Amino acid sequence: MNKKIFKYNMILYYQLLVFYFVSFVIYVLLKLQFSGFDWNKIIHDSIFYLFIILFGYVLISTLYYLIKDKMIIITDDRIILSSKFKTIEIPIEKIESIRIKREHRFHLSGLLRTIKIKLKNEKKTLVVRPFDFENDEDLLQEFLRIKEAVQKSIEVKNA
């Protein structure tokens, strides 16, 4: 049984944490130097609070996604969308169609793509963004392979 696991990409969150922390430390050091090491001027500064709010938000978001532990598991006969709180198993025979769309925002030459999975006997579609996961090109290739298999099975049923 062939099984491929694609984990949620956390690199952006780690980079943001480091960036905001380093920016905050540099700001505090510069402010301390120019204010004559007066902590009251720093504590009552609105930019100080803005840095704390931004860093706190990114820290909470990072912890949330670390705890959530999102991943996609693709086997020969099913797709599993998994997180710590919820697991969705999709047998390939229950897939009606898979559409892979390019998003032309920011002119990134097709880097941002969405995969829409339409299931039989269900109104809602599942949306997967390969860019959000590690090995996004491999994930996209797996979905292309599954899309071809679904189209072949539909052609066989219609023939």
N, C-alpha and C positions, 0 to 999 in steps of 0.2 A: 504494500500500500504506500503510495507516494504521498508525502505530507510536507507542505511548505508553510512555515510560520512567518508572518510579517508583523513586527511590533510597531507600536506608535512611536513616531520620531519625536524625541524630547530635546533635541539639540538646540532648537530655537529658544526654548524656555531656559535652558542652562545659560545660553549666551546672553539673554536678556537679564537674568539674575546677576551675572558677572558685570555686565555693562552698567546697570543701575547702581550696584554696590560700589564699583570703582568711581563712578561719577559722583555719588554721594560722598564718598571719602575725600575726593579731590575738592569738592565744593566746601566741605566742612574745614579742611585744612587751609584753603585759600581764605575763607571767611574768618577763620581764627587768626590768620596772619595779619589781615588788614583791619581787624577790629581790636587788635591788641589783646588777644586771648580772652575776650569777654564772652562767656557762654550765654549770657542773657540776650545778647544781640542775635546770636545764632538761633536760640530756641524760639525767639519771637519773630523769626523771619518766615514769611509765607513760602518761600522756595524750599526751605528746610522741610516743611510739612508736605509739600508737593512730592519731594523725593521720598519721604517716608511712605506716603500713600502709594506711589508707583511701585516702590520696592515691595511693599506689603502685598499689593495686588498680584504682582508677578510671582512672589513666593507662594501665595495661596493657590494660584493657578497651577504652578509647578507641582506642588504637593497633591493637588486634586488629581491631576493627570497621572502622577506616579502611583497614587492609590488606585485609580480607576484601571490602570494596566490594560489598555485597549490593544487588541491584536486581531488579525485575520488569519485563519487557518484554512488552507485550501488542500483538500484531499482529492482522490480520483473521482469520488461520487458526490461530494458536498462542499459547500462553503460555510465556514463557521465564523460569525462575527461575535467576538467574545470580549467581555470586560469583566471586572471583578464582580459587578452587580447583575449583569444580564448576559445571556448567551442566546444567539439566534443561529439555528442550524437550517441551512437551505439546501435541500437535495437538488442536484442539477436537473433532474427530470421535472421539478416543480417550477423551473424558471421559464417564463414565457419569452422574455427578450432581455438583452443586455445592450444598452446604448452607451457608447463612449464619446463624450463631447469635449471639445477643446473650449477653454475659456480664454477669450482674447483680451482679458484685462491686462494692463501693464506691458503689453507687447513682449511677453516672455517666450515667444515662439512655441506655444503649445505646452509649456511646462505645467500650467495649471489645467488639470483635466478632471472631469467628473465621470463616474461610472454609475449609471442608473440601472438598477436591476428590477425588472417588472416580474412579479410572481403571478402564477396562474391562480384564479379564483380570489384575488385580493386587489383592492383598489389602490393601496398605497405602493409607492416604489421606494426601494432602499437606495440611498446615495452613498457612494464611497469616493473619497478623494485620495488617489494613490500618493500624492505628494506629502500627505500627512503621515505616511508610514515609511519605515526603513526599506531600502531596496525597492524604490517606487517603480523603476523600470521593469524589474522582475515581476512585481505585482501586476503591472499593466499587461505584460506578456501572458501571464496566467489567465487574466480576464479575457484577453483576446482569444486564447485557446478555448476557454469555456464558451465564449460567444460563438465560435465556429462550431463547436460540438452541439450547442443548442440549435443553431441554424440548420445543421445537418439533420438533427432529429425532427425538426419541424418539416423539412423538405420530404423526409421519408414518410411522415404521417400524412402529408398532403398528396403524395404520389399514389 
